[in-house]
Every structure is written in structure tokens, then in C-alpha cells.
Amino acid sequence: QVQLVESGGGLVQAGGSLRLSCAASGSTFSIKAIGWYRQAPGKQRELIAGISSGGITNYVDSVKGRFTISRDNAKNTWYLQMNSLKPEDTAVYYCNSATKTPGGSYFPRGPWGQGTQVTVSS
């Protein structure tokens, strides 16, 4: 079983940056892809970015050009660099082991962690 722990969230002003981390432990060899998701207050959790085992990345339009997903294989850690943050980016951010579809979606495979809160002030 894989355990994933998110960190790096915080309070930032609009236009600022944050880098989120997703640290994996356990059966990390079973990870085929990682998806980053977020859940804003009163809204459903949504996929925002993903990276396949081959390093192919996908982003939803709302974060494309502002967010960058990367990984450090040696550390079993994935990152989400978030630049030019907007108040509408305020949400709890989660990572999850995922199954990537040919269409570029990432279906979460594991249990959800606690996530990390990102708050962007205007």
C-alpha cells in the first residue's frame, strides 16, 4: 500500500507562489501516475494536474501556464509549483496515486490524505 503526504500549503497574496510536495512511502513501485487535485469550499474535488510514470504532464485549463508538476524519483516525491496564484486557487490540495487515461485524465486509486490548505488573499 502507498501512503502519500501533502505539504507546502499556506497563505499567500494574489500573484504569489507556493510549491506543494507529495511524499510517498510504502509500495511506491506501484505508483503509475500521480494526480494533483483540489477541493474549494462548497465545491467538489477536482483534478488539476497529473504526471505519468513516463513524465508526461497534463493540466486543466484553469492552471495551465501557472502550475508545473514535477517529480524527484530519488526522494519518491512529487511537486506542484504554483505561480501567479489567484484567490480562486484557494482550496485544499491533495495528491493521489492515479490511473492515467488516454484522454489525459487521472483517476485516483488510493485513499485520500489530509491534503494541504492553500489560501490566496486578494
N, C-alpha and C positions, 0 to 999 in steps of 0.2 A: 504494500500500500504506500502511496505517496502522500507526504504531508507538505503543504505549501503555506508559507507565512509571508504576508504582505507587510511592507513597512515603507516609511518615507513620506507619508502624508503630512499635512499641516495646513496652516493658514497663510495665504499669500495674497498679495494685491493683484488686481487685474493687470495682465501684461507680464506677470512674473513667471517663474519656472519652478518646477519640482521634479525630482527623479524618484520614482517608486521602485521598490525592489520586491522580488518574489523569490524567496529562498526555498529550495526543495530539499527534502530529506526522505529517507526510506528507499523505496523501489524506484529510484529516479530513472533507471534504464527503461522503465515502462512508459516514460513520457514521450509522446509522439509529437505533440504540439502544445503550445501554451496560448491561452486566450486571456486577454485583459477585459474586464467587464466593469461596469459601474452602475450604481443604483442611486438615483437622486431622490430626495424626499417626495413621497407620494407617487413615485413612478416605478415601473418595473425595471428589473435589472436588464441591462443591455450590453451586448458585445461592442467593444470599441476598437480592438486591435488584436492581432494574433500573429504568431510566428510558427512556422512549421519546423520539423526536425531538420529540414534542408536549408533553413534560414530564410525562406520566403515569408515576407510580411504582408499583411493586409490591414487596412484601416477603413473605418467608416468615414463618410464624407465630413462629418462634423469635426473630426480631429485630424484629418489628413493634412499634412504640411505643418502641423504644430506638434504632433506627438510622434515619437520614434521608439519602437520596440527593439530591444537587443538582448543578447544573452552572453553569459560568461560560463562556458562549459566546465571549466576547471572548478568553478565555485558552485555549480548547479544553481545558478541564479539568473533570473531574467529581470530586465529593467524596462521601465516605461518612462522615457524622458518627455516631460510635458512643458512646452514653451508657449508663450503668448496666451497664458491662461485667461479664461473668461469666467464671469460669475456663473454662467450656465454649465460650467465644468464641475461645479460643486456637487459632490456625491461621495459615497463610499465606494472605493475602488477595490476590486478583487482580481486575483488571478486564479486560473484553474487549468489543470491538465485537460486537454481538449482533443476532440477528433475533428480534423480539418476536412471540409467537404471540397469537392472540385470547384464549387462556386465561391470558395473563399470564406465560408462561414466556419465557426469554431464552436462545436457543441461540447459543453462542459461534461467532464466524465466523473469527476470526484465530488466529494462533499465540499461545501463552501467553508472557507475560513472566516475569520472575523473581519477581514478587509482593513483598509486604512482610509481614514477620513481626509478628504481634500476639500478645503473651503476657500473659495476665491471671493475676495471682497471687491466691491466696485469703487 
